[in-house]
Amino acid sequence: MSDKEILQEAINRYGVDAQTDMALEEMSELTKALLKYRRSGGMNHEDVIDEMVDVEIMLEQLKMMYQILPDDENNYSKHRKFKINR
């Protein structure tokens, strides 16, 4: 089973609302890990990596749920390019 299929299965099983809530939770956990990392002088590097991976996974699910395709000429691509160049 591909990564995309696994992510879609989670969306199908738990639903859009639950997965959106999970994305919010994971972003909060990344925020906390980054704050701890700064306070510890860089001692919690693995925690930051773990939380970044969780957020990236949830972002992929959000893109799938809201039908945001990064390679086409949709608003996501335009916004991303604008923000990178800014």
MODELLER restraints for C-alpha pairs under 7 A, 6 or more apart:
rsr = mdl.restraints
at = mdl.atoms
rsr.add(forms.Gaussian(group=physical.xy_distance, feature=features.Distance(at['CA:7:A'], at['CA:61:A']), mean=6.19, stdev=0.5))
rsr.add(forms.Gaussian(group=physical.xy_distance, feature=features.Distance(at['CA:11:A'], at['CA:19:A']), mean=6.49, stdev=0.5))
rsr.add(forms.Gaussian(group=physical.xy_distance, feature=features.Distance(at['CA:16:A'], at['CA:65:A']), mean=6.68, stdev=0.5))
rsr.add(forms.Gaussian(group=physical.xy_distance, feature=features.Distance(at['CA:23:A'], at['CA:55:A']), mean=6.68, stdev=0.5))
rsr.add(forms.Gaussian(group=physical.xy_distance, feature=features.Distance(at['CA:23:A'], at['CA:58:A']), mean=5.15, stdev=0.5))
rsr.add(forms.Gaussian(group=physical.xy_distance, feature=features.Distance(at['CA:26:A'], at['CA:51:A']), mean=6.85, stdev=0.5))
rsr.add(forms.Gaussian(group=physical.xy_distance, feature=features.Distance(at['CA:26:A'], at['CA:54:A']), mean=6.26, stdev=0.5))
rsr.add(forms.Gaussian(group=physical.xy_distance, feature=features.Distance(at['CA:26:A'], at['CA:55:A']), mean=5.60, stdev=0.5))
rsr.add(forms.Gaussian(group=physical.xy_distance, feature=features.Distance(at['CA:27:A'], at['CA:55:A']), mean=5.86, stdev=0.5))
rsr.add(forms.Gaussian(group=physical.xy_distance, feature=features.Distance(at['CA:29:A'], at['CA:51:A']), mean=6.46, stdev=0.5))
rsr.add(forms.Gaussian(group=physical.xy_distance, feature=features.Distance(at['CA:30:A'], at['CA:48:A']), mean=6.57, stdev=0.5))
rsr.add(forms.Gaussian(group=physical.xy_distance, feature=features.Distance(at['CA:30:A'], at['CA:51:A']), mean=4.94, stdev=0.5))
rsr.add(forms.Gaussian(group=physical.xy_distance, feature=features.Distance(at['CA:30:A'], at['CA:52:A']), mean=6.29, stdev=0.5))
rsr.add(forms.Gaussian(group=physical.xy_distance, feature=features.Distance(at['CA:33:A'], at['CA:47:A']), mean=6.20, stdev=0.5))
rsr.add(forms.Gaussian(group=physical.xy_distance, feature=features.Distance(at['CA:33:A'], at['CA:48:A']), mean=5.41, stdev=0.5))
rsr.add(forms.Gaussian(group=physical.xy_distance, feature=features.Distance(at['CA:34:A'], at['CA:48:A']), mean=6.20, stdev=0.5))
rsr.add(forms.Gaussian(group=physical.xy_distance, feature=features.Distance(at['CA:37:A'], at['CA:43:A']), mean=6.24, stdev=0.5))
rsr.add(forms.Gaussian(group=physical.xy_distance, feature=features.Distance(at['CA:37:A'], at['CA:44:A']), mean=5.17, stdev=0.5))
rsr.add(forms.Gaussian(group=physical.xy_distance, feature=features.Distance(at['CA:37:A'], at['CA:45:A']), mean=6.70, stdev=0.5))
rsr.add(forms.Gaussian(group=physical.xy_distance, feature=features.Distance(at['CA:63:A'], at['CA:69:A']), mean=6.88, stdev=0.5))
rsr.add(forms.Gaussian(group=physical.xy_distance, feature=features.Distance(at['CA:68:A'], at['CA:76:A']), mean=6.61, stdev=0.5))
rsr.add(forms.Gaussian(group=physical.xy_distance, feature=features.Distance(at['CA:70:A'], at['CA:76:A']), mean=6.58, stdev=0.5))
rsr.add(forms.Gaussian(group=physical.xy_distance, feature=features.Distance(at['CA:70:A'], at['CA:77:A']), mean=5.70, stdev=0.5))
